[in-house]
Amino acid sequence: MPAAARPRILYVTDLAYPARGRRYCDEDVFLTSRLREEFGLALCHPRDAAALMGEFDAVVVRNSGPVLGYLDAYEEFRARALATGVPVYNPLTGRGDMAGKQYLLDLTDAGMPVIPTVGRPEDLHRLPRAERYVVKPRLGADSHGLRIVPAAEASAPVDGDVLVQPYVDFAYEVSFYFVDHDFQYALHAPDPAARWRLEPYRPTPGDLEFARRFVEWNTLGHGIQRVDACRAPGGELLLVELEDLNPYLSLDALDDATRDAFVAAMADSLHRFLRDTEGAVG
């Protein structure tokens, strides 16, 4: 494709974000080096996205860090994108982490296989009894603000701004990665104490059925989603997070063939997204 005909993409990333156990910058340097073969790319910090995005055909939000670190800029970005119609990938209609942690309450109420979650003191009785509980901010990300407290303290902080879950003594965590609604690969952390020391995981049909339930529930027609789950003591999988804003992809844990297949799937998805949103900019 001639360079002049390549769609113009504003790629939003915080290359300096100090993620624990991960190097966001390496992943985005790799991804942009490959995507540049098909798209005209410019990288920017999330605080600059609102001001710059009008010059591009679409915005791709990648490893931009937790929005709590730049909430004012993120809200301006969302408002401007919705007002002008600039296409954003992932689309801003996600129901998972993109919208906060309310979905954990909604999925609990719907009886979905998720770690049971409540957000009001009067609902603590709905949780399974546990010696310890996890308290996390509704708008948290990347474990920011997460605390593990004894049972006696579980009710004290529940004021509407945090969520409470029983602490699950899980065997391991596993993540399933999707582009649009197509499964790409799975990775797991065999050691619960080393969340980002990941190894390839071969999911069973039941595992994939579990993960697809949440991807379908989210109703995003385009974009990248990561379904994080834990293997509970009873052997079942329980949802930990549905990451649909800027999921880290752990591409460095993949073999070359799987990594290449993911890049191809993402590029194809972006082309479809641009065709479906053509003419959206007001």
N, C-alpha and C positions, 0 to 999 in steps of 0.2 A: 504494500500500500504506500503511495507517495506520501512523503512527510507532511505536505500541505493538507492532505485529506484526513490526517489522523485526528480523531476526536481529542479535544483539549480537556484534560483532567486536572483538577486541583486536588492534590493528594495531601491530606491533613495528618500530620504526625508530630509527636514531640520526640525528636531524636535524642534529647538529653534526659528524658525521664528515667529516674533511677529505679527501675523495676527490680524487685527482689528475685534473684535466681534466673533472671531473663535479661536479654539485651534487645530491647525494642529496636534500637537503631540498626542492628545487623539485619533483622528481619525485613525492615522497610527498605534498607539499601538494596538488599537482594530482590525484593518484590518489584521495586521501581525499575531496577536494571533490566528486568525481564519484561515488564509491562510496557516499557518505553519502546519496545519493538513494534507495538501496535497502537500506542496512544501518545499524544503529546502531553508530557507530564511536567508539573511544577509542584514542588513540595513547600508546605508552609506550616507554621505552628498553629495550634487551634485558636490562639488569641487573634490571629490575623485572618482567619477564614472568612468571617463575615464581610470584611472590607474587600477581599480579593475575589470572591467567588463569582461575581457578575461577569467576569471576563472569560469564564470557562463553560464548557458544555455540561459538566457535571462535577460534583465533589465526591471524592472517596474518602471516608473517614476510616483511618486505620489505627495505628498504635498511638493514640492521642492522649493516653493517660486518663485517670479518673476525672470526671467533669467537676467534682467538688473543688479541684484545684484552680478552676477557671470558670466557675458557674455563671458569672455575669456574661462572659464572652460566649459561652455555649448557648445561653438563652437568647442572646442577640443573634447568634448564628441561626438557630432554629427559626426564630421569628422572621428573619430576613429571607431564609430559604423558602418558607411557607408562603410569604407574601409575594415573592418574585417568581416562584415556580422553578427555581434552580434545582435540578434533580440531585438528590443526595443518596449515596450508596454506602451503607445500608439505608433504605428508605426510613423516614422519620416516623413511621406508623408502627414500629415494633412494640410488642406487648411485654417483652422480657426486661432485661436490665436497663435497656434504653429508657424505660419509663419508671425506673426505680425498682424497689423490691415488692411492690404491692402484689405482683403476680404470684409470689410465694403464698400469700394469704388466699388469693383467688383459687389457686390450684389445690391448696389444702381443703378449702370449702367444697371444691368440686370432686374430692375423693381421688385425685390423681396421685401417682406414686412419687411424692415429694417429701422431703423431711418436714414433718408437721410444724406449722408456723402459726403464731398468734401475734397480735399487736396491741391487745388491751389486757389490763390486769384481770378483768372479770372472765377472760377466756383462757387463763392459764390452766384451768382444770381440764381443758380439752387436750392438752399435751400428754403424751405418755410420761409416767414418772421417771425421773432420772436423777442421778447424783449431781450432775452438772448440766448447765444450760449454756447455749450460745446466744449472746446478745449482739445484734448488729444494727447499724443505722439503716433506715429505709433507703437512703440515697447513697449508701456506701458502695465502695468498689475496691478490689485489690486488697481485701482484708483490712482496709482503713477503718478504725474504730471498733473492730470486732473484739469482743471480750468473752472469755469463758468464766462463768461464775458458779459458785455452789448453789444448791437448790434453795437455800434460805434467802439468797439475794436475788433470785430470778424475778420476783415481782416488782422490786423497787424501781428499776429504770424504765418500766414499760409505760411510756407517757405519750404514745402516738408517733414518736419520731424514731423509734427503734422496733425491731422485731425480736422475738424470742423463740428459740428452737431447743429441743432436747439435744444434748451432746451425743452424737452417734459414734460409737467405737467401731468404725468401719474397717474392713480389711484393706481396701485400697480405693483410690479415686480413679475414675476413667472419664475421658472426654471424647465426644463424638463430633466430628467436624463436617459441616454441610455447606455446599454452595448452591444457592437457590434451594430446592428441596432434594438435591442429590447428595447422597453420602459420599464422602471423600476418603476419610481415614479415621482411625481411632488411636489414642495414646493413653497409657495408664501410668500411674506412679505406684510401683510395687511397695514402696516404703511410705507409709502415711506421714512420716515426719519430714519427707522431702518431696513436697508437692510438685516441684518443677523438674525433678529428675525423672524424665519420662522415657518410656519405652514403647515400641509399637505393640498394639493390642489387636487381636483378631476377634471381632465381636461375633457372638452367636446370633442366630436369627431372632431369638428373644431379646437380646440386647438392642439390636437395630430397631425392632418393633417399639421397644421402650423409648428410644431416642426420637424416632419419627413422630411419636405422639405429640411431643412438645414442639417439634418443628411445624407440624400441621396446625397445632393450636395457635401458633404465633402468626400465621396467615401472611407472612412476608413473601411476596412473589419473587423478589430478587434479594440477593445479599448473602453474606457469610454468617453462619450461626455456629456456636459451640455449645453443646449440651454437656454440662458437667454433672457427673453422678458419683455416688459412692456405693460400694458393695456392703450392704448392711449385714449385721451378724446373722440374720436369717437367710442370707444368700440373695435376697432381692436387691435390685437397683433402686436407689432413691435419688431424685433430682436434687442437686446442690444449687446450681445456677443455670439460667438460660441466657447466655451472653450474646446479645444481638446488636450492640453498638460498635465496639471496637475489639473483638476477641483476638487475643494473642494466639498465634497459630502454631507455635513451636515447630516451625519448618526445619530447624536444625536437627530435630530428632527423626527426620524422615530419610529414607533412602532416595537416591536421585530420581528413580522412576516415579515414586509417589509424589515427590516434590514437583517434578515437571508436570505431572497430571493435574495437580492442584492449580498450578499457575495457568495451565491451559483452560481449566474449568472456570477460573476466575475471569480470565480474559473473555471467554465466550459469554459468561454471565453479564459482564460489563457491556459488551456489544448488544446483547438482547435488551438490557436495561435502557441503553441509549436509544435504541429503536423504539421501545415502548413509550419513552418519555419525550420523543422528538417534538420540538415545538412547544415544550412546557414553559420555557422561560418567558416571563411577561415583560 
